[in-house]
Amino acid sequence: MTSFDPARYLPDDLLARIRERAVVHDRENTFPHDDLDDLRAAGYLGILVPTEQGGAGLSLAQASVLQQRLAGAAPATALAINMHLVWTGVAKVLHDRGIDDLAFVAQGAAAGEVFAFGISEAGNDLVLFGSDTTAEPDGEGGYRFTGTKIFTSLSPAWDHLGVHGLDSTSADGPKMVFAFLDRDDDAVVARDDWDTLGMRGTQSRTTELRGAHAPAHRVVRRLDPGPQPDALVFGIFAVFEILLASVYTGIARRALDLAVEAATVRRSKKTGAVYADDPDIRRRVAGMVLAYDALPPQLAVLSHDVDTLVDHGGRWFSLLAGVKHRAVTTAKSVVDDAILVGGGSSYFSRTELSRLYRDVLAGMFHPSDPESAHATAAAAWLGPVTS
């Protein structure tokens, strides 16, 4: 079997350009259109699309490695592209299980179309299992969606938006409806409201749906509200959590590399020795290494299990929520330590570590957030709350 070479899909020169532009997009609060154009030209939008559908045919495990690599250059670009890769990853999960309901996603991605993730809603901790957005049947198998979605990454650039809403009027309702909207629908309105502490390049703006229409052939699921064993729900959760964890693992690795670089060039005025020889610095860097080294193997194993249809049964959700939670909290801790190793200069906003320090904070707000991750783990091991 041919070995996987990440540089084939993300060459060093491309990553260098993306890294150079990241500081500009962070400073100016702009979307990285050039990054998207370069990644599209490199075929990156189709890395998870099977070869017979025009893509690169990579596994989720391989995409995880690539997203770690991309995040090391530009976390916001990686996080934005993540949301497109989620949908192509779900299409792959379904395809691998003999379900081609999202074949149009795979084909569109292979052609360079961009898919975005329009699921998050303010205060909706049900996430996939409920929605404040109304889904009104159009009488022909399609739906009109009315509601507000938040954290819609790729807002200036997407071609198709995957959304969900609640149909409470049909005779068999209530039903959760999952469907895709097109950008040329005037009933989809993006607010220019993305001015955040970090991850500024994602431009994850609020999106208002004012009766936005999905025709019947773009309605992909009608499910009962609440947890479901449906492959679409599993696919969304699995790919979303794994690729999110990959981005924050990439941030951790970049922070570690920057800390090592700083330790080898900074010198003590007191002793004249480089800080790499200082026992306290060595211990701090060692702690970063020990924490970081646990993440890539976990991602590799869980991604492989999704790729090969391993059945973890009821444990799947706690395993997936857990790897995302550990990646984020570990990355935050590693960045904190890298700042200390880097010294006072790291406090200046012009430094890459300063940007990583802000970017890594976004991880706490993605599902599964810390409370949800702990609740999921407790339910998996202790069962549901009985009183």
N, C-alpha and C positions, 0 to 999 in steps of 0.2 A: 504494500500500500504506500502511495506517495506521501511523504511527510508534509505536514502543514507549515507553510512559511508565511507568517503574518505580514512580512514586508512586501509580499506579492500584492496584497490588497491595500496596505497602508504603507507605501514606500517612505523612507526616511525623509526625502526631499519634500514630499507632500506634508508630512507631519511638521516639518520645520516651518513651512509657510503657514500652516494652521496655527502653530504655536505663536508665531510672530504677530498674527492678526488678532489673537485672543485678547491681548492687552488693550487693543484699540476698541474692540467691541464692548469690552467691560467698561472702559473709560467713557465711551460715547453712548452706551446703552443702545446698541444697534444689533440687528440680526446679521449673522455671518453668511450673507448670500454667497460670497466668494467660496467659503468652505463648502457650502451645499453644492455649488456648481462643480467644484473640483471632485467632491465625493461622488456626485452623479456621473461625471465623466469617467471616474475610475470603476464604475459599476457597483459602488458600495451599497446603493439602495436595494440591490438585488442579491446581496450576499446570502440571504436565507431562502431565496427562491430556488426550487429545484431546477436542475439543468434543463430538464425537458420543458420547463416553462420559461426558459430564457435567462435564468439566474446563475449564480455561482455554485449553488448546491451545497453550501457549507452547513455544518451542523450548528446547533445552538451552542455547543461547547466551543466551537471555533469562533463563532460570533462574539462570545463572551470575552475571549482573549483579545479580539480586535477592538472591542469597546473599551477594555482596560487600556489598551495602547493609545486609542484616540483620546480618552479622558486624560491621559498623562500629558497630552499636548494642549488640549482645550476642553476643560470640563463642560462648559456650556454647550459647545458644539456637539460633544458626545451625548449629553443629556437630551438635547433637541432631537438628534438623529435616533436616539433610543426610542422615541415615541412612534417613529415610523417603523423601526425594526420590530416593535412590539406587534404591530398588526401583521407584518410579513412573517414573524415568528409564529403567531397564532395560525396563520394560513398553513404554515409548515406542520405544526402540531396536528391540525385537522387532516391535512393531506397524508401524513404518516399513518393516520388511523383510518384511512380510506374514506375520508369526508372531504369533499371539494367545494364546500359552501363559500369559501373565500378564494376561489381560483381567480376571480377578477382582481383581488388584491395582489396576488403574486404576479399576474400578468401586467398589471399597471406599474408595479414597482420595477419589474424588469425593463419596462419602457421608460423609466425615469420619473414616474409620477410619485408624488409625496403624499403619504397618509399620516394623519394626525390623530391624537387620542383625546376625545372629548367626553370624558366620563366624570371627572371630578366636579363636585358641587359644594358650595360653601355649607359647612355644618353637616354634611351627609356622611356619617360614619358607617353607613351600610355599604357604601361604595358600589360594588357590582350587584349587590343584592336588593337594592332599592333606589328610587330616584325621585327627586322633586320636579323633574321635567315631565310634562304631560306629553303623551304620545296619542294623538287623535287619529283613528282610522280614516282613510280617505275614501273608503267604499270600494276600492279596487285592489286591495291587498297592500297598499302603501300606507305611510303614516306622515303626519305633520307634527313636528316637535316644537314645544314652546317651553322655554326655561333658560337658565343661565349656567354655563359651564365655566369653571375656573381653571387656572394653570394649563391653558391650552398651548403647549409648546408648538413651535413651528408656525405660530400664528400668521406671520407675513408671507408664508411660502407654501402652505399645504394645498393640495388639490382636492383631497377627499378627507372628510372628518367622520371618524367612527364615534357614534353616540349611543346613549341608551335613554329610555324614558318609560314612564308607567302608563299603560293603557288600562284605565279603570272603567271604561264605558262599554266594552265588548261583552257579549253575553257570557263568554268564558273567562272574563276578567276577574281580578286584576292580573295583568301580564306585564312582565318586563320585556321591552322591545329593544333589540339591538339592530342598528341600521347604519348606513353610510350616506352622508350628505355631500353635495358638490359645492365647490367654491363659488360658482356662478349664481348660486341661489341668493337673491337679494334679502331673503329672510334670515340669513346668517350674518350677524354684525359683530365685528371684533372691536372691542374698546382699545384705545391706545393708552393702557394704564399700567404697563410693566415698568416699574421703577423700584427695583429691589436692592437688597444688600449685596447679593451675589447671584451667580448664574444669570447674569443680565443678558447675555447673548442668546438665551433660549427664546426670549420674547414670548413668554407664556401668558399671553394676554387673556382677559376675560372674554368669553364669547356668548353673545345673546342669540338665542334661537327664537324667532318670532313667527312661528308656524312654518319652519323650514321643512321642506318636503323630501322624503325618501320614497321613491317608487317601489313597487312590490319586489322587483328583482334586486333591490339593494337592502331589503329587510332580511337579516340573516338568522334571527332567532326571536321566538316568543316563548318566554319561560315564566313559571310561577315565581313570584318574589321570594327572596330568601336563598340560602345556600342550595346549590344544585350540582348534581354529578355530571352535568352536560360538558362535553369536550370543549366547547367554546369558552365557558367560564373557567375551566381548568387551564386552558391554553393562555387566556389573558393573564390569569394570576401567576402562572409559572413563568412565562416569558417576561412579564413586567418585573417581577421580583428579581429574577436572575440577571436581567440586563441592567436594572438599577444597581444591584450589588456590584456588577462589573464596573460601572462608572465610578463608584466610590472607592472600589479597590484600586482602580487606576489612579485616582487622586492620592490615595495612601502611598502608592509606589512612587509617584512623582515627588511627593513631600519627602519621602525617605531618601531618594536620590539627591534632592537639593540639600538635605541635612548632611549627608555624607560629603557632598561637594564643599559645603561650608566648613565642616570639621577639618577637612584636609588643607584648607587655605588660610583659615583664621589662626592667628598665633597669640599666645599669652604674652602680655607685656611683662608680667612678673617673671616667667621662666624662659621665655623665648621659644618654647616648644609649640608645635601645632596642637590644636585642640583635639585632633584625632588621637593624641597620646594621653590626653587628660582622662583619668579613670572615671570621673563623673560623666563626662561627655560620652565616653565609650559605653558606659552602662545605659545611658539614656538611648543612644542609638541601638544598642543591643535589644532594649525593650521594644523599640519600634520594629526592629526586624522580626522578633519573636511574635509580635502581634500580627504584622502584615503577612508573614509566611503561612499563617493558617488559612488565609482567605482564598488564594487561587486554587488550592486543592479542593476546597469545599465547592467552589463554583464549578470546577471541572467535573466532579462526581455528580452533583445534582443536574447539571446540564446534560451529561451523558445519560442519566436516568430518564430524563424527559425524552431525549433523542431515541432511546432504545425501548421506550414504552414500559419501563419498570413500574410495577404497581406498589406504591407505598400506602395504598388505601387511605384511611383516615388521617395518616400522619403527614400526607403531602403538604397540607396548608401550613402546618407548624414548621416543617422543614424549610419551606420556601420563605415564609415570613421571617424565620430565624436567620437565614443566610443574608437576607436584606438588612435586617436589624444589626447583625454583627458587622457587616461590611461598613455600614454608616457609622456606628459608634467607634469601631476600630479606626476608620479613616479620620474621624474627628480627633481622636486621641493622638494618632500619629502626626497629624498636622500641628496640633498643639505643641508636641515635643519638638517638631522640626523648627517651629518658630523660636523656641528656646535655644536650640543648637545654633540656629542662624544668627542669633544675637539681636541687638537693638535695631539694626538696619532693617530687619524683617518687619518692623512695625510701620515702615513707610509704605504708603499705598502703591508706590511704583514697583514694588518687588512682587515677584511671582508668588512667594509664600503668603504675602498679604492677600492676594486674590484667592489662593487656595483656601485660606482661612475663612474667607467669606463664602466661597462656593460650597464648601463642604457642609455648611449649616443647612443647606436646602434639603439634605437627605432626611432630616428629621420630619419633614412635612409630607413626604411621599408615603402612600400606603405601602406596606403596613407601618404605621407610626408606632412609637414605642409602646403605647398602651395597647394597641391592637395586637402587636406581636406577642406581648406577654399574655394577653387574654387567649390568644390562639394556642399558645404553648400550654397554658394551664388547662384549657379544654381538652387538648389532645391527651394529656397525661392524667388529669384528675376527673375528666368528664364534665358535663355541664353543671352550672350552679343549681343546686337543688332547693334553695330557699331564698 
